[in-house]
């Protein structure tokens, strides 16, 4: 049986439904649809991560940065590293696609992209929590900042 015949076979009523899919699509069509959906999902998070990372990079050049406590400077460094890693993980799927385009590896690309997106979103959530903590520590008293960042963290886990 050729690949085309297998693809058509999997598009028959029993094929996709046996695997929990409610569509009649070939393996290639499914991979194309999943790839398009992943790109749409990652675009929003990618933009947010890049904006956050850009703002974080500018903080070190403000006059107030020198007044931060050693803990806050370390928190800033951790936040920047988390932002950089999140941005990298959310941008990487496009690079992988460029590298693997035309090699008929889209199912593997989708699996790797799914892991990268999950990693990127986790890192982005951690960067946001650290950024909120740093902001609140600078703007308010320390105890209140920890409580607020902790409640933000709990809320983001409940939603995600």
LOPA-659239 format. One record per residue (C-alpha): residue number from 1; chain; x, y, z. Coordinates in Angstrom, 3 decimals, padded with zeros to 6 digits. Last residue first. Layout:
<recs>
REC num chaine x y z
REC NUM A X Y Z
...
</recs>
This chain:
<recs>
REC num chaine x y z
REC 160 A -003.639 027.496 032.555
REC 159 A -006.339 029.446 034.455
REC 158 A -005.659 027.960 037.897
REC 157 A -001.901 028.203 037.396
REC 156 A -002.150 031.881 036.457
REC 155 A -004.214 032.599 039.574
REC 154 A -001.729 030.929 041.903
REC 153 A 001.142 032.920 040.387
REC 152 A -000.789 036.164 040.709
REC 151 A -001.562 035.336 044.348
REC 150 A 002.112 034.672 045.001
REC 149 A 003.141 037.901 043.270
REC 148 A 000.664 039.827 045.427
REC 147 A 001.775 038.212 048.682
REC 146 A 005.471 038.677 047.887
REC 145 A 004.898 042.363 047.016
REC 144 A 002.921 042.949 050.206
REC 143 A 005.799 041.678 052.295
REC 142 A 008.394 043.789 050.455
REC 141 A 006.724 047.202 050.731
REC 140 A 005.599 048.851 047.552
REC 139 A 006.896 050.208 044.217
REC 138 A 010.267 048.456 044.021
REC 137 A 009.056 045.182 045.507
REC 136 A 005.865 045.418 043.420
REC 135 A 007.790 045.778 040.165
REC 134 A 010.196 042.990 041.062
REC 133 A 007.351 040.655 042.024
REC 132 A 005.428 041.504 038.849
REC 131 A 008.548 040.847 036.756
REC 130 A 009.170 037.551 038.561
REC 129 A 005.573 036.412 037.974
REC 128 A 005.786 037.495 034.322
REC 127 A 009.072 035.662 033.821
REC 126 A 007.621 032.479 035.365
REC 125 A 004.588 032.676 033.059
REC 124 A 006.894 033.238 030.079
REC 123 A 008.998 030.222 031.056
REC 122 A 005.893 028.037 031.226
REC 121 A 004.626 029.436 027.925
REC 120 A 007.976 028.806 026.265
REC 119 A 008.190 025.238 027.556
REC 118 A 004.661 024.463 026.341
REC 117 A 005.438 026.102 022.990
REC 116 A 008.703 024.197 022.665
REC 115 A 007.030 020.883 023.485
REC 114 A 004.284 021.460 020.920
REC 113 A 006.884 022.538 018.380
REC 112 A 008.787 019.283 018.833
REC 111 A 005.635 017.235 018.273
REC 110 A 004.565 019.366 015.304
REC 109 A 008.002 019.120 013.711
REC 108 A 007.898 015.329 014.064
REC 107 A 004.541 015.269 012.245
REC 106 A 005.892 017.792 009.660
REC 105 A 008.891 015.731 008.652
REC 104 A 008.373 015.576 004.890
REC 103 A 011.811 017.128 004.213
REC 102 A 010.390 020.119 002.324
REC 101 A 010.681 022.510 005.227
REC 100 A 012.902 021.068 007.989
REC 99 A 015.228 024.037 008.536
REC 98 A 012.633 026.738 007.918
REC 97 A 010.146 024.902 010.156
REC 96 A 012.756 024.553 012.876
REC 95 A 013.432 028.284 012.699
REC 94 A 009.717 029.067 012.984
REC 93 A 009.377 026.701 015.942
REC 92 A 012.299 028.447 017.725
REC 91 A 010.578 031.809 018.279
REC 90 A 008.554 030.671 021.316
REC 89 A 011.481 028.847 022.942
REC 88 A 013.813 031.780 022.347
REC 87 A 011.358 034.319 023.738
REC 86 A 010.772 032.182 026.823
REC 85 A 014.526 031.730 027.322
REC 84 A 015.141 035.465 027.018
REC 83 A 012.299 036.295 029.401
REC 82 A 013.530 033.738 031.945
REC 81 A 017.044 035.210 031.686
REC 80 A 015.680 038.742 032.110
REC 79 A 013.615 037.719 035.151
REC 78 A 016.582 035.938 036.767
REC 77 A 018.727 039.051 036.225
REC 76 A 016.012 041.287 037.708
REC 75 A 015.661 039.017 040.734
REC 74 A 019.421 039.296 041.215
REC 73 A 019.175 043.088 041.065
REC 72 A 016.230 042.967 043.488
REC 71 A 018.214 040.828 045.946
REC 70 A 021.229 043.166 045.691
REC 69 A 018.956 046.099 046.558
REC 68 A 017.968 048.446 043.759
REC 67 A 019.334 051.999 043.820
REC 66 A 021.537 051.491 040.748
REC 65 A 018.439 050.563 038.729
REC 64 A 016.765 053.888 039.525
REC 63 A 018.877 055.747 036.979
REC 62 A 017.446 053.654 034.127
REC 61 A 019.733 051.663 031.819
REC 60 A 019.131 048.302 033.534
REC 59 A 015.407 048.645 032.913
REC 58 A 015.763 048.718 029.106
REC 57 A 016.343 044.977 028.741
REC 56 A 013.228 044.228 030.763
REC 55 A 011.109 046.341 028.431
REC 54 A 012.363 044.412 025.414
REC 53 A 011.832 041.063 027.153
REC 52 A 008.242 041.963 028.002
REC 51 A 007.577 043.026 024.393
REC 50 A 009.199 039.863 023.002
REC 49 A 007.289 037.599 025.377
REC 48 A 003.982 039.251 024.537
REC 47 A 004.612 038.941 020.798
REC 46 A 005.554 035.274 021.130
REC 45 A 002.500 034.530 023.263
REC 44 A 000.156 035.926 020.619
REC 43 A 001.961 034.348 017.670
REC 42 A 002.247 030.942 019.383
REC 41 A -001.435 030.109 019.092
REC 40 A -001.700 031.041 015.420
REC 39 A 001.451 029.082 014.597
REC 38 A 000.116 026.060 016.459
REC 37 A -003.181 026.166 014.551
REC 36 A -001.365 026.329 011.211
REC 35 A 000.865 023.385 012.174
REC 34 A -002.124 021.350 013.338
REC 33 A -003.963 021.993 010.068
REC 32 A -000.927 021.086 007.954
REC 31 A -000.314 017.917 009.990
REC 30 A -003.978 016.900 009.660
REC 29 A -003.896 017.531 005.914
REC 28 A -000.730 015.425 005.594
REC 27 A -002.234 012.552 007.584
REC 26 A -005.323 012.727 005.398
REC 25 A -008.484 014.343 006.621
REC 24 A -011.994 013.193 007.484
REC 23 A -012.532 015.004 010.737
REC 22 A -013.902 014.060 014.149
REC 21 A -010.556 012.833 015.442
REC 20 A -010.597 010.362 018.323
REC 19 A -008.202 007.877 016.762
REC 18 A -010.954 005.506 015.628
REC 17 A -012.778 008.537 014.222
REC 16 A -009.881 009.329 011.920
REC 15 A -009.829 005.982 010.147
REC 14 A -013.380 004.625 010.423
REC 13 A -014.974 007.302 008.259
REC 12 A -012.274 007.187 005.562
REC 11 A -009.457 009.738 005.773
REC 10 A -007.067 007.107 007.142
REC 9 A -007.570 005.125 003.947
REC 8 A -006.822 008.162 001.791
REC 7 A -003.548 008.664 003.670
REC 6 A -002.730 004.972 003.436
REC 5 A -003.427 005.046 -000.315
REC 4 A -001.193 008.101 -000.744
REC 3 A 001.582 006.479 001.290
REC 2 A 001.436 003.411 -000.976
REC 1 A 000.000 000.000 000.000
</recs>
